[in-house]
Amino acid sequence: MKKIMPQEIEVWYLIPSLRKELAKIFVDNYGISQKKAAKILGITEAAVSQYLKLKRGNEVKFSEEELKKIKKYAEKIIEEKESAIKALYDLCVVLRGSKIVCKTHRSKDKSVPKNCDICFER
């Protein structure tokens, strides 16, 4: 069985889920077109469409508190106080501390021990 690293979880699951949430916020809360949302996020319009149709980025389920953080970053992006790349990076760092990566990691790699804390070691 192939072992999966926490960083792979972030790339394969967390980042797409964050992009999905940001795209939804841009379109639903700010009335931005899919085309403009794609430009802001640096992805294709087709990717935004797939996120909005829930065909992509559905592996991670965020808590209400995590969704509030994502909305705050979306606001920063819209107000042009922060680039989407920086916001995505910062959100990954913030959410790494919330154990969302651990939960997803355990669901995808059954060899991860229940007491794993590798993401919290410094």
C-alpha positions in Angstrom: 0.0 0.0 0.0 1.4 3.4 -1.0 1.7 5.8 1.9 0.4 9.3 1.3 2.1 12.4 2.6 0.2 15.2 4.3 1.4 17.6 1.5 -0.2 15.3 -1.1 -3.5 15.6 0.8 -3.2 19.4 0.6 -2.5 19.4 -3.1 -5.0 16.7 -4.1 -7.9 17.6 -1.7 -7.5 20.7 0.3 -6.5 23.2 -2.4 -9.3 22.1 -4.8 -11.8 22.3 -2.0 -10.6 25.8 -1.1 -10.9 26.9 -4.7 -14.4 25.5 -4.9 -15.5 27.4 -1.8 -13.8 30.6 -3.0 -15.5 30.3 -6.5 -18.9 29.7 -4.8 -18.4 32.8 -2.6 -17.3 34.9 -5.5 -20.3 33.9 -7.7 -23.0 33.6 -5.0 -22.0 36.4 -2.6 -20.4 38.9 -4.9 -22.2 38.3 -8.2 -18.9 37.7 -10.0 -19.1 35.8 -13.3 -17.5 32.4 -13.6 -15.1 33.9 -16.1 -13.9 36.6 -13.7 -13.8 34.1 -10.8 -11.5 31.9 -12.9 -9.2 34.9 -13.7 -9.0 35.8 -10.0 -8.2 32.2 -9.0 -5.8 31.7 -11.9 -7.7 28.6 -13.1 -9.9 27.9 -16.2 -13.5 28.8 -16.5 -14.2 25.1 -17.0 -12.7 24.4 -13.6 -14.9 27.0 -11.9 -17.9 25.5 -13.6 -17.0 22.0 -12.3 -16.5 23.5 -8.8 -19.9 25.2 -8.9 -21.6 22.0 -10.2 -19.9 20.1 -7.3 -18.0 17.8 -9.8 -14.7 18.8 -8.3 -13.3 19.8 -4.9 -15.8 17.9 -2.7 -13.5 15.7 -0.7 -13.0 18.1 2.2 -16.0 19.2 4.3 -15.3 22.4 6.1 -16.7 23.3 9.5 -18.7 26.5 10.0 -15.7 28.1 11.6 -13.4 27.1 8.7 -16.0 28.5 6.2 -15.9 31.8 8.1 -12.2 32.0 7.6 -12.5 31.2 3.9 -15.1 34.0 3.5 -12.7 36.5 5.2 -10.0 35.6 2.7 -12.5 35.8 -0.1 -13.3 39.4 1.0 -9.6 40.2 1.1 -9.2 38.9 -2.5 -12.2 40.9 -3.7 -11.0 44.0 -2.1 -7.6 43.4 -3.8 -5.8 43.5 -0.5 -4.4 40.0 -1.1 -3.7 37.8 -4.2 -5.6 34.6 -4.5 -2.3 32.6 -4.5 -1.3 34.2 -1.2 -4.8 33.6 0.2 -4.8 30.0 -0.8 -1.3 29.5 0.7 -2.3 31.2 3.9 -5.5 29.2 4.1 -3.6 26.0 3.8 -1.3 27.0 6.6 -4.2 28.0 8.8 -6.3 24.9 8.1 -3.2 22.6 8.6 -3.5 23.7 12.2 -7.2 22.8 12.3 -6.6 19.1 11.7 -8.7 19.1 8.5 -5.7 17.7 6.7 -5.4 14.9 9.3 -9.0 13.9 9.0 -8.8 13.7 5.2 -5.4 12.0 5.4 -6.8 9.3 7.6 -9.7 8.7 5.3 -7.4 8.3 2.3 -4.6 6.4 3.9 -5.7 3.7 6.4 -2.1 3.3 7.6 -2.1 6.7 9.3 -2.2 6.1 13.1 -5.0 7.7 15.1 -2.5 9.6 17.2 -0.5 11.0 14.2 0.6 14.5 14.8 3.3 14.9 12.1 1.7 18.1 10.8 2.1 19.7 14.2 5.7 18.8 14.9 8.2 21.6 14.4 
